[in-house]
């Protein structure tokens, strides 16, 4: 004899499973609040507005690169070459400056270089059908090798104050932060509110089904990686303006920090899941953790260990607390 579950019971079960769809974001917010409470108790000066603004100077490049990386990983892709793209763009900017080209032209060439790097990745991934990990692992070495070759390892510095003002502030708010905020809002709206944005999730879930649905998967992937290159070029200009130096080792290891922030923010490396608010929380949690560890203990070697434990803890808590998907 078989029994059937009443429709009301099934409805209640579905409601309970979907009652808290943002468990991961809640876990990250809880960890961030706990960190700030502990920091405020042990190092009150760490939480002052002046200290936070001063510590945010190297945050914006990571934050900018995390936005297109979120979109790429949602489609089950990856881009390991963003740091090398920054290096090549920076070298092009430096060479343009040493050849006495206007800085506006140099900045434009740096951004175009980033776009070209992203386009190369996109063509091989979308139209030659090489796995993103293989393509971007190859271009990670290739782009930085080209940067080191054409610059001969020599840095370029001494940019004028008018260029360094790009990394300044408006009414106390950093200009790179304003650029990031505008791009983050635009990316959030695109991902959450547009048909093309929702298509990225479908590609991550089942790319074959999306192809058979007649959607231009190859073109979408090409645009995604080109967009990543564009953002890397913009981030390079802001980074060089901040550091007042353009050299071939810029962005070294940046790709790992970016991917860590995105994955920590809840974007699945298998594709089909992720959002911009989660990425923002991941960026903030990583940034505040790194700065507090350096501030409180003064041990740079401890940062990697703490970040690794933080990533494992956030994933573990999310696995234990999130409702099971059916």
Backbone torsions as a table, in degrees:
resi	resn	phi	psi	omega
1	UNK	NA	129.5	-178.5
2	UNK	-103.7	151.7	177.7
3	UNK	-117.3	150.8	180.0
4	UNK	-114.8	145.9	178.5
5	UNK	-84.6	127.8	-179.9
6	UNK	-57.6	145.5	179.0
7	UNK	-56.2	-36.1	-179.4
8	UNK	-62.9	-38.8	-179.9
9	UNK	-66.1	-41.1	177.6
10	UNK	-63.3	-39.9	179.9
11	UNK	-64.6	-43.5	178.8
12	UNK	-62.8	-37.9	-179.5
13	UNK	-65.2	-42.8	179.1
14	UNK	-64.1	-39.9	179.5
15	UNK	-63.8	-42.5	-178.6
16	UNK	-65.8	-35.1	-179.9
17	UNK	-69.9	-28.1	-176.1
18	UNK	-105.2	7.7	-174.9
19	UNK	-63.2	-35.9	-178.5
20	UNK	-127.8	80.3	-177.0
21	UNK	-75.2	-7.9	-175.7
22	UNK	-118.0	44.8	180.0
23	UNK	-60.2	-41.2	-176.3
24	UNK	-62.6	-42.6	178.3
25	UNK	-63.8	-37.4	177.8
26	UNK	-66.0	-39.0	177.9
27	UNK	-63.1	-45.9	179.5
28	UNK	-62.6	-42.8	178.8
29	UNK	-62.2	-39.6	178.3
30	UNK	-64.5	-42.1	177.8
31	UNK	-64.9	-39.5	179.6
32	UNK	-65.4	-43.9	178.3
33	UNK	-62.7	-43.1	179.1
34	UNK	-61.3	-41.4	178.1
35	UNK	-62.2	-45.2	-177.8
36	UNK	-68.0	-35.9	177.1
37	UNK	-64.5	-45.0	178.8
38	UNK	-64.7	-41.1	179.3
39	UNK	-64.2	-40.6	178.9
40	UNK	-66.1	-30.3	179.6
41	UNK	-76.5	-39.3	-174.9
42	UNK	-93.2	-34.1	-178.3
43	UNK	-135.5	78.8	-176.0
44	UNK	-57.0	-33.6	-179.2
45	UNK	-67.0	-21.3	-179.1
46	UNK	-62.9	-32.0	-175.8
47	UNK	-92.2	2.4	178.2
48	UNK	-69.2	151.3	-178.2
49	UNK	-60.3	-40.1	-179.8
50	UNK	-62.2	-43.1	-179.7
51	UNK	-67.1	-42.1	-178.5
52	UNK	-65.5	-40.7	177.9
53	UNK	-64.8	-39.3	178.1
54	UNK	-66.3	-35.9	-178.8
55	UNK	-79.0	-13.8	-175.9
56	UNK	-83.8	-1.9	-172.7
57	UNK	-60.1	-37.2	-178.9
58	UNK	-98.4	14.9	-179.3
59	UNK	-83.8	-32.9	-163.2
60	UNK	-72.0	-33.0	177.1
61	UNK	-63.2	-45.9	176.7
62	UNK	-59.7	-45.2	-177.4
63	UNK	-64.2	-42.7	179.7
64	UNK	-63.1	-46.8	-177.9
65	UNK	-65.7	-26.0	-178.5
66	UNK	-70.1	-23.5	-177.5
67	UNK	-67.8	-56.7	177.0
68	UNK	-66.9	-28.8	178.2
69	UNK	-63.5	-35.8	177.0
70	UNK	-61.0	-45.3	180.0
71	UNK	-63.5	-40.6	-178.4
72	UNK	-67.0	-45.0	-177.9
73	UNK	-69.6	-30.0	174.9
74	UNK	-59.2	-33.0	178.2
75	UNK	-85.2	11.8	-178.4
76	UNK	70.3	24.6	175.2
77	UNK	-104.5	-172.3	177.3
78	UNK	-162.7	153.8	178.1
79	UNK	-134.5	103.4	-179.7
80	UNK	-88.9	-1.3	-170.8
81	UNK	-101.6	6.3	-173.9
82	UNK	-63.5	-38.1	178.5
83	UNK	-65.5	-41.7	178.5
84	UNK	-69.0	-33.5	174.9
85	UNK	-62.0	-41.2	175.7
86	UNK	-61.2	-41.5	-179.1
87	UNK	-62.5	-46.2	-179.1
88	UNK	-66.6	-40.4	177.9
89	UNK	-63.7	-39.5	179.6
90	UNK	-65.4	-41.4	179.2
91	UNK	-64.2	-41.7	177.4
92	UNK	-61.3	-42.6	177.1
93	UNK	-61.4	-43.9	179.8
94	UNK	-64.4	-42.3	179.6
95	UNK	-64.9	-41.1	178.1
96	UNK	-60.6	-39.0	-179.7
97	UNK	-68.9	-40.9	180.0
98	UNK	-68.3	-22.7	176.1
99	UNK	-92.3	14.9	172.1
100	UNK	62.9	28.7	171.7
101	UNK	-78.0	151.0	176.9
102	UNK	-57.1	144.1	-177.2
103	UNK	-61.9	-31.3	177.1
104	UNK	-62.1	-39.6	177.4
105	UNK	-66.8	-42.6	178.2
106	UNK	-60.5	-42.6	178.1
107	UNK	-64.2	-40.8	177.9
108	UNK	-62.9	-41.3	178.3
109	UNK	-65.1	-36.3	177.9
110	UNK	-64.1	-43.4	179.1
111	UNK	-67.1	-41.0	178.2
112	UNK	-62.7	-38.4	176.5
113	UNK	-60.7	-43.4	176.8
114	UNK	-60.7	-43.6	178.6
115	UNK	-61.5	-43.0	-179.7
116	UNK	-62.7	-41.2	178.0
117	UNK	-62.9	-44.9	177.8
118	UNK	-63.3	-36.8	179.3
119	UNK	-65.4	-39.6	177.2
120	UNK	-60.9	-47.1	176.8
121	UNK	-58.1	-47.1	-175.9
122	UNK	-63.4	-39.4	-179.5
123	UNK	-63.5	-46.6	-178.6
124	UNK	-67.5	-36.7	-178.2
125	UNK	-76.0	-44.5	-172.1
126	UNK	-84.1	-35.7	-171.3
127	UNK	-113.5	-23.6	175.2
128	UNK	-96.0	-11.9	176.0
129	UNK	62.2	38.5	171.9
130	UNK	-90.3	141.9	-177.2
131	UNK	-60.5	138.4	-178.8
132	UNK	-55.2	-35.8	179.8
133	UNK	-62.1	-42.7	-178.7
134	UNK	-68.9	-45.9	-177.0
135	UNK	-62.5	-51.8	-174.4
136	UNK	-74.5	-24.3	172.6
137	UNK	-67.4	-37.5	177.7
138	UNK	-69.8	-44.8	-178.5
139	UNK	-73.2	-23.1	173.4
140	UNK	-55.7	-46.3	179.1
141	UNK	-77.1	-39.2	-174.7
142	UNK	-66.4	-48.4	-177.6
143	UNK	-63.3	-42.1	-179.8
144	UNK	-70.4	-34.8	176.4
145	UNK	-62.9	-42.2	177.0
146	UNK	-63.3	-42.4	-179.9
147	UNK	-61.2	-44.4	179.8
148	UNK	-68.5	-35.3	-178.9
149	UNK	-68.4	-48.0	-175.3
150	UNK	-77.4	-21.6	177.7
151	UNK	-94.3	-13.6	-175.8
152	UNK	55.5	29.0	176.9
153	UNK	73.6	6.7	-176.8
154	UNK	-92.0	128.1	177.6
155	UNK	-79.3	157.3	175.6
156	UNK	-119.4	127.1	-178.7
157	UNK	-138.9	-172.3	178.9
158	UNK	79.8	31.5	177.5
159	UNK	-68.9	150.7	-176.4
160	UNK	-70.1	158.7	179.7
161	UNK	-58.1	-30.3	-179.9
162	UNK	-63.4	-33.9	176.9
163	UNK	-76.0	-40.9	179.3
164	UNK	-64.0	-20.9	179.0
165	UNK	-65.3	-18.2	176.9
166	UNK	-61.5	-26.5	178.8
167	UNK	-98.3	12.8	179.2
168	UNK	-81.6	-150.0	-177.0
169	UNK	-140.0	163.2	174.4
170	UNK	-124.1	115.1	-177.7
171	UNK	55.4	36.8	178.2
172	UNK	86.6	-5.9	179.7
173	UNK	-100.2	125.4	-178.0
174	UNK	-59.4	136.4	178.3
175	UNK	-60.7	-44.1	176.0
176	UNK	-58.4	-33.0	177.7
177	UNK	-66.5	-38.1	177.7
178	UNK	-66.3	-41.1	177.9
179	UNK	-63.1	-43.5	178.9
180	UNK	-62.6	-43.2	-178.9
181	UNK	-60.9	-44.1	179.5
182	UNK	-63.0	-43.5	-179.1
183	UNK	-69.8	-35.6	179.2
184	UNK	-64.9	-42.0	178.6
185	UNK	-64.3	-44.5	179.6
186	UNK	-63.0	-41.0	179.8
187	UNK	-67.6	-39.4	178.3
188	UNK	-62.6	-46.0	179.8
189	UNK	-62.6	-43.7	179.4
190	UNK	-60.4	-46.1	-174.6
191	UNK	-72.2	-38.5	-172.0
192	UNK	-94.9	-23.1	-169.0
193	UNK	-121.1	-1.7	-177.5
194	UNK	-117.1	152.5	178.1
195	UNK	-60.3	-39.2	179.4
196	UNK	-65.6	-36.4	177.5
197	UNK	-64.6	-41.5	177.9
198	UNK	-68.7	-25.9	177.9
199	UNK	-63.6	-30.8	179.3
200	UNK	-60.3	-39.3	178.0
201	UNK	-65.0	-40.6	179.8
202	UNK	-63.4	-39.5	177.6
203	UNK	-62.5	-41.4	178.9
204	UNK	-66.1	-35.3	179.3
205	UNK	-72.6	-49.9	-174.6
206	UNK	-157.4	91.1	-176.8
207	UNK	-64.7	-37.0	-179.2
208	UNK	-61.3	-44.2	179.1
209	UNK	-63.0	-37.7	179.1
210	UNK	-66.2	-39.6	177.6
211	UNK	-62.0	-43.9	-179.9
212	UNK	-70.2	-17.0	175.4
213	UNK	-79.6	-4.9	176.6
214	UNK	88.8	10.8	179.8
215	UNK	-84.9	145.5	-174.6
216	UNK	-78.8	75.0	-175.6
217	UNK	-60.2	-45.2	-177.8
218	UNK	-61.5	-44.1	-179.4
219	UNK	-65.1	-38.7	179.2
220	UNK	-63.4	-44.7	178.8
221	UNK	-63.1	-41.8	178.6
222	UNK	-59.0	-44.4	179.9
223	UNK	-66.7	-36.8	180.0
224	UNK	-62.3	-48.8	-177.9
225	UNK	-71.6	-31.2	174.9
226	UNK	-67.2	-39.3	176.4
227	UNK	-62.3	-40.0	177.3
228	UNK	-61.0	-40.4	177.3
229	UNK	-66.3	-39.4	177.4
230	UNK	-60.5	-47.5	180.0
231	UNK	-64.5	-37.4	177.5
232	UNK	-63.1	-38.3	177.1
233	UNK	-64.4	-43.1	177.8
234	UNK	-64.2	-44.1	179.1
235	UNK	-61.6	-34.2	178.7
236	UNK	-64.1	-45.7	179.8
237	UNK	-58.6	-45.0	-179.9
238	UNK	-67.0	-38.0	-179.6
239	UNK	-66.3	-44.9	179.8
240	UNK	-65.5	-38.6	177.7
241	UNK	-63.0	-35.7	179.4
242	UNK	-72.5	-46.1	-174.8
243	UNK	-86.7	-15.3	-178.2
244	UNK	59.4	29.2	179.9
245	UNK	-148.6	134.4	174.2
246	UNK	-117.0	119.0	-179.3
247	UNK	-150.2	169.3	-170.1
248	UNK	-78.3	-9.3	179.3
249	UNK	-99.4	10.3	175.7
250	UNK	-64.1	139.6	176.7
251	UNK	78.8	8.5	179.6
252	UNK	-63.4	122.3	-178.2
253	UNK	79.5	-1.5	-178.1
254	UNK	-62.2	-35.5	-177.1
255	UNK	-60.4	-36.0	-179.9
256	UNK	-69.1	-40.0	177.1
257	UNK	-63.8	-40.5	-179.4
258	UNK	-65.0	-48.2	-178.9
259	UNK	-64.5	-38.8	177.4
260	UNK	-61.0	-44.1	179.6
261	UNK	-62.5	-41.8	-178.2
262	UNK	-68.6	-44.9	179.7
263	UNK	-67.5	-41.2	176.2
264	UNK	-59.6	-32.8	179.3
265	UNK	-74.5	-1.1	174.4
266	UNK	104.3	1.4	177.2
267	UNK	-76.6	127.0	-175.7
268	UNK	-79.8	131.9	177.8
269	UNK	-69.4	-12.8	176.6
270	UNK	-88.9	-4.1	176.5
271	UNK	90.5	163.0	173.4
272	UNK	86.7	-2.9	-177.8
273	UNK	-147.3	139.1	178.3
274	UNK	149.3	160.2	177.6
275	UNK	-157.2	164.5	-176.6
276	UNK	-70.6	-42.7	177.2
277	UNK	-56.2	-40.4	177.7
278	UNK	-63.1	-40.8	177.2
279	UNK	-63.0	-40.5	178.6
280	UNK	-62.0	-42.2	177.7
281	UNK	-64.6	-39.6	177.7
282	UNK	-62.8	-41.5	178.5
283	UNK	-62.7	-48.1	-178.4
284	UNK	-63.1	-42.2	-178.0
285	UNK	-64.9	-43.1	178.7
286	UNK	-65.3	-45.3	-178.0
287	UNK	-62.4	-49.5	-177.9
288	UNK	-65.7	-36.5	178.7
289	UNK	-64.7	-48.0	-179.6
290	UNK	-60.3	-45.9	-176.2
291	UNK	-69.3	-38.0	-179.4
292	UNK	-69.7	-41.3	178.3
293	UNK	-60.6	-44.5	178.6
294	UNK	-66.0	-38.8	-178.7
295	UNK	-68.4	-47.5	-171.1
296	UNK	-80.9	-45.0	-175.3
297	UNK	-102.4	-21.4	-179.8
298	UNK	64.8	26.5	-177.3
299	UNK	-120.3	103.7	-178.6
300	UNK	-67.0	-29.2	-179.2
301	UNK	-68.0	-22.0	-178.3
302	UNK	-77.3	-19.8	-174.8
303	UNK	-61.9	-46.7	-179.1
304	UNK	-59.6	-42.1	179.3
305	UNK	-64.0	-43.5	-179.2
306	UNK	-66.3	-41.9	180.0
307	UNK	-65.3	-39.5	177.0
308	UNK	-62.4	-44.6	178.1
309	UNK	-64.2	-37.0	179.8
310	UNK	-64.8	-42.6	179.4
311	UNK	-63.8	-45.6	179.2
312	UNK	-63.0	-41.9	-178.4
313	UNK	-64.9	-42.9	-178.5
314	UNK	-65.9	-41.4	178.2
315	UNK	-66.4	-40.1	179.7
316	UNK	-64.4	-46.1	179.1
317	UNK	-63.6	-40.6	179.1
318	UNK	-64.0	-39.6	179.5
319	UNK	-65.7	-39.5	-177.8
320	UNK	-74.4	-34.7	-172.7
321	UNK	-96.0	-25.3	-176.6
322	UNK	-71.2	142.5	174.4
323	UNK	-67.2	145.3	-179.0
324	UNK	-69.7	134.7	177.3
325	UNK	-83.7	138.5	-179.6
326	UNK	-117.4	NA	NA
